Amino acid sequence: MSTTPSDDARLQRRQPEALDEIQLADHNPDYRIDLERVRFSPYFSRLSAVTQVISQAGASPLIHNRLTHSLKVTAVARAIAVAVDDKLVGTTPALSAATSPGGCDAVVVQAAASAHDLGHPPFGHLGENVLNRIARDTLGLKDGFEGNAQTYRILAVLDVCDGAEEGLNLTAAVRNATAKYPWTPAMEGLGLEGADATTELPRGIRLVDGKPVARKYSAYFLEHDDLLEARAAAPNLAPYEQSLECSAMDIADDIAYSIHDVDDFYRAGILSQVAVSREFTGWVTNASALRRLDAPELEVEGIRNHAGEGLEALRRRMHRDDPWIADDDAFAAAVQVVSEDLVEGLLSTVFDGSIAAERRLSTFTSRWIAHFERSIVAAPPDTPRTGIITLDRRAWHEVKVLKFVHKHFILNRPDIAMYQRGLSRVLVSLVEAFTEWLGDDHDRKRVPRRLVEMVDLATHGYQRLAAERPYLLDDTAPSALRRLGRGRGVIDYVASLSDGQAIAVAEALNGRTDRLWDIGQSL
């Protein structure tokens, strides 16, 4: 396969490898090897036992988990990649200039989509928030915990393959495609110092006290150089800009998230048609009055006094954060079509597990996904809030409204909140127990070997960081580096557990378990 020098950069791995002759005979062999390494990874298999939004144990085995979500994101992402490469690359000058070389490679997109949730800890986004708080406030890790950064760390360091000493040793193109937020919390080299409004910053970065702060990021300080090398293979991108393949994966994730959560909650019977209809009807009926309402409390999550105020708060937030695309007519049209198709359509009949109910749900999901896949367009230039490609104005608003349904009517439920508070204590107890065990001079020889290895990997990483980028650390003394290594290693270990493992291990550490030998097999 002939390549230009720029193509060679996309194929670059951090550690040189001699590929098998059979593999080399395949089309795009390097990218297919990457895809197989991700899909054969135990971290990928683990996703079958990690919560998407609500646990299968608490609802139904048909509820999405992180693995089924990732598989569907991969399918949608591939369809987007093929369409973009066929219809947009080469016909849209600005897009072609920004993406050459390579176009939108469907295998790269599949590999990135398969990998995109590897870093999610137990218990979904709740686990991510809890581990971030512990990492920063208790363990002193300035770069905290972030699911996207944990994914990159797994690919670069924690996972194993037979061709490299550390990580999966993926190509630069695939590593770049997994980086939705291609910076570390330090945001070095992004050129955002003069930004004075949130709309001038990429998604994932906010102004706090007038200064840009990374709320989302795709690499910890320890993987900074790895990410820089991957980004160097795409010199036409702005420092904060996603690659084209990454944009395809990111949009596919949004599409799947907006549709499959509705699917789950409809199946589980907890999406009330009456409540959703009341909110949508309230906004449609009182849209003009709600727009004129001077109510600062609309900006506060959870405070909603009248029907329609939730949707009105969403409309205002979209104008505030995304004026490049937010449009009142498009928003009203999105509310109308979602109301007709979801509220008055799908939700008007209770899901009873019958073939007819499955067919209704399948028709609903397939129709929306196909619609979104046809709605990809080149993004307007110089718009930090979006990638190289985006959904068109109509579809963009529809995705926002569909995501509103699950957030407003499910995530704020008191019963789910109660359950999540209990799960957060599981994670806190795990981190505390393992940290204490590692510091126990009398018993640390019996610490699980995988945890010890993760602590060693992290400690060596901080030693390298102290030598190469000491300004990222508050203290470079050997004792401080060991403390950071222990903290990051514990976080890596706890984040690698499944939901069930986390609960079972927490019970065992508290002296209560009937699964002792099963737990021992997986430590």
Sequence and secondary structure as in RCSB ss.txt:
>XXXX:A:sequence
MSTTPSDDARLQRRQPEALDEIQLADHNPDYRIDLERVRFSPYFSRLSAVTQVISQAGASPLIHNRLTHSLKVTA
VARAIAVAVDDKLVGTTPALSAATSPGGCDAVVVQAAASAHDLGHPPFGHLGENVLNRIARDTLGLKDGFEGNAQ
TYRILAVLDVCDGAEEGLNLTAAVRNATAKYPWTPAMEGLGLEGADATTELPRGIRLVDGKPVARKYSAYFLEHD
DLLEARAAAPNLAPYEQSLECSAMDIADDIAYSIHDVDDFYRAGILSQVAVSREFTGWVTNASALRRLDAPELEV
EGIRNHAGEGLEALRRRMHRDDPWIADDDAFAAAVQVVSEDLVEGLLSTVFDGSIAAERRLSTFTSRWIAHFERS
IVAAPPDTPRTGIITLDRRAWHEVKVLKFVHKHFILNRPDIAMYQRGLSRVLVSLVEAFTEWLGDDHDRKRVPRR
LVEMVDLATHGYQRLAAERPYLLDDTAPSALRRLGRGRGVIDYVASLSDGQAIAVAEALNGRTDRLWDIGQSL
>XXXX:A:secstr
    HHHHHHT  SS     HHHHTSSSHHHHHHHHHHHTSHHHHHGGGSBSSS STTS TTS BHHHHHHHHHH
HHHHHHHHHHHHTTTTSHHHHHHH SS   HHHHHHHHHHTTTT  TTHHHHHHHHHHHHHHTS  TT   HHHH
HHHIIIIIS  TT SSS    HHHHHHH SS S TT TT   TT  SGGGS TTEEEETTEEEESS S  GGGHH
HHHHHHHT TTS TT   HHHHHHHHHHHHHHHHHHHHHHHHHT S HHHHHHHHHHHHHHHHHHHH   GGGGS
TT   STTHHHHHHHHHHHHH TTT  HHHHHHHHHHHIIIIITTGGGS   S HHHHHHHHHHHHHHHHHHHTT
EEE  SS TTS SEEE HHHHHHHHHHHHHHIIIIIT HHHHHHHHHHHHHHHHHHHHHHHHHT TTTGGGS HH
HHHHHHHHHHHHHHHHHH GGG S  SHHHHHHHHHHHHHHHHHHTS HHHHHHHHHHHTT  S HHHHHHH 
